[in-house]
Amino acid sequence: MFVVDRLTKTYADGARALQSVNLAVEEGEILAVVGGSGCGKTTLLRLVAGLDAASEGAITVDGEPILGPHPAVGIVFQEPRLLPWLTVADNVAFGIQDLPRAERRDRVVQALDKVGLAEHARRWPRELSGGQQQRVSIARALVARPKVLLLDEPFSALDAFTRASLHDHLLALWEASRPTVVIVTHDVEEAVALADRVVVMRPRPGRVFETISVRAARPRDKLAPGFDKAKRRVLNALDRSLRPTEEHPNPTAGGAELWW
Amino acid sequence: MDASTITKPRPSSLAAEAADAALSPTAPRSAVRARPVVLGLVLPVALALGWEAAVRLGLAQGRLMPPPSRIFEAFWSLARTGDLWTHVGATLGRVLAGFAFGALFGTAVGALAGASERFRWFFDPTLQALRSVPSIAWVPLFLLWFGIFETSKIILIAVGVFFPVYLGVAGAIEGIDRKLLEVGRVFRLSGFAMVRRVLLPAVLPAWILALRSGLGLGFMFVVAAELMGASEGLGYLLLDGQQMGRPDQILAAIIAFALLGKLCDGVLVAIGTPLTAWQDTRRGRL
């Protein structure tokens, strides 16, 4: 269980990025976070990854507080951020150098196989396309077997075809160890295609506006009527979250579940 | 292909030529590629041959500017008697010793300046001011301080090597991608592991480049050092040639400098290239 409790982040200049954000994510659940720009999505992930310190509130994974980078939390950034001087295989192994050599090799081979890059193991990152690089980056985060995997708009720089195939790769890797996944995205379709629940955030200051459950077996059929319905629901919530004047007395009350 | 093999000395360009020739079986293509190199050789070769002919035909005296054959003769006789190797050895020893000290301190101080803002604020202005002092200006002072023997020479060379290495390393460390450091943080690298696994490889290409320009300056400073009084070394050969009125010896020493400098740089490049093969850049030929 991954819990974010009254998380608040105020920057030194007084800007409030996050205000009292509460989340509770079940083990193995995939949670998508969507919201307009400035709603603190990226701030939230950076706090959970331990890269920045929260002003108030707490983050725990299975009851253990996250105060800095933690082995239970892995992150995939918006850019692949591969180390250009390491081969693809060495990049994947970057975070598991403490493991015995054989174990390390097994995990790397397995992960590269899952993301379809087994034959590129000995190449330099520069020889890969953007989508392939991001696959390496996902593999790198997952071989460390984190309990919680964070993804910060990982596919936003890629075209629609590549993105769809990466969703499959991501789900294949997730299937192997079933970590809790929190994916930040601005693509509503992506959120609905992947997540068990979609959290809509509201900007200035960033806070949770509404949570929408999507209960359908994966892989999901994007042409199913239910898919469209869920998408519209998220879009609708997004739209309302961005209206500045309207008051939201009880924003998360409408988190009814959606089935198809 | 014959023309290209002769005029293109680098194996990489040879491979490129070969690949090119394989792609387009017509010969003219490689001839076109080779032309710039040939063109670049036309002027020096023509000047050398012209001067040789002019002296032989009695059109010029060639006393102050000896023809190529005499320069080569001087070079050859120096090499045969073993004098050349004594001088080359002395110069090389000084350059390497000065380079070692200069590179060591340049790297260490550059690393500190790159890593700590406060260190940079404190030391960088002074270092920049010292950097703009011309090398020869140090000579009298170093002679007073360190005597006329090896110490003063090696220190002068070390000073020359220090600055480009310092600047290169400090700039490279400052310019490291913050995003890659964050990857190291996410995987909880210790300070030492961060240096070894992220900082060092990231800085390596700039460091090698800085060492190369430092070595180049080391060769410039060794001449200054040897002109200020030495009994051996290529710089001494220059001075001796001037005092004995032997321009052929001066030119032979200059050629020896050129070959030695190129050779040392080539060694650095050969060591550095496999370490930086990952770079996503045009294969520069600096």
Chai-1 contact restraints between the chains, C-beta under 6 A:
chainA,res_idxA,chainB,res_idxB,connection_type,confidence,min_distance_angstrom,max_distance_angstrom,comment,restraint_id
A,P69,B,R185,contact,1.0,0.0,6.0,A-B,restraint_1
A,P69,B,V186,contact,1.0,0.0,6.0,A-B,restraint_2
A,P69,B,R188,contact,1.0,0.0,6.0,A-B,restraint_3
A,I75,B,V186,contact,1.0,0.0,6.0,A-B,restraint_4
A,R81,B,K179,contact,1.0,0.0,6.0,A-B,restraint_5
A,R81,B,V183,contact,1.0,0.0,6.0,A-B,restraint_6
A,P84,B,W278,contact,1.0,0.0,6.0,A-B,restraint_7
A,W85,B,P201,contact,1.0,0.0,6.0,A-B,restraint_8
A,W85,B,W278,contact,1.0,0.0,6.0,A-B,restraint_9
A,G95,B,F187,contact,1.0,0.0,6.0,A-B,restraint_10
A,W124,B,W278,contact,1.0,0.0,6.0,A-B,restraint_11
A,R126,B,D280,contact,1.0,0.0,6.0,A-B,restraint_12
